[in-house]
Amino acid sequence: MEHKTTIYQNIITDLSDLSENKLEKVHTFIKFLLYKNKETDKKKEPKTLNGIWKNIGFEKILDINAEIKTLRKETSDNILNRTFE
């Protein structure tokens, strides 16, 4: 199959040889193809990350919010207490 840019250039070259009436028909056909493409895209299942962390061990943490708060505090303290030589 040809490279997309090459195909695009070939289409442009071919279009220059068409009459105005034929160009309108080509434009209508392109709009139809784009419409069908949008319909196909709508039918695709949306991507979801639901359940990505399931059975990793986070469910064993009783108070996840407190744990996150503690980790953020520790990280902030480590960053702020760094010394550069």
Residue, then its C-alpha position, 0 to 999 in steps of 0.5 A: m500500500e502506498h504511503k498516506t502522503t503519496i496517496y494524498q498527493n495523487i488524489i490532489t493531482d487527479l482532482s485537478d483534472l475533474s470538472e466542477n460538477k464532478l468535484e462536487k460529487v467527490h466532495t459529497f462522497i468525502k463527506f459521506l465517508l467522514y460521516k460513516n467514519k464518525e459512526t464507526d468511531k462511536k460504536k467502539e467500546p470506550k477504554t476504561l482503567n476500571g479494575i486495573w489495581k484489583n487484587i494488588g493489595f490496596e484493598k487491604i489498607l483500611d484507611i487509604n486516605a490517611e495512608i495517602k496523606t502520610l505518604r504525601k507528607e513524607t515525600s514533601d519532607n524529603i524533598l524540602n530537607r534535601t541539601f545540595e552540595 
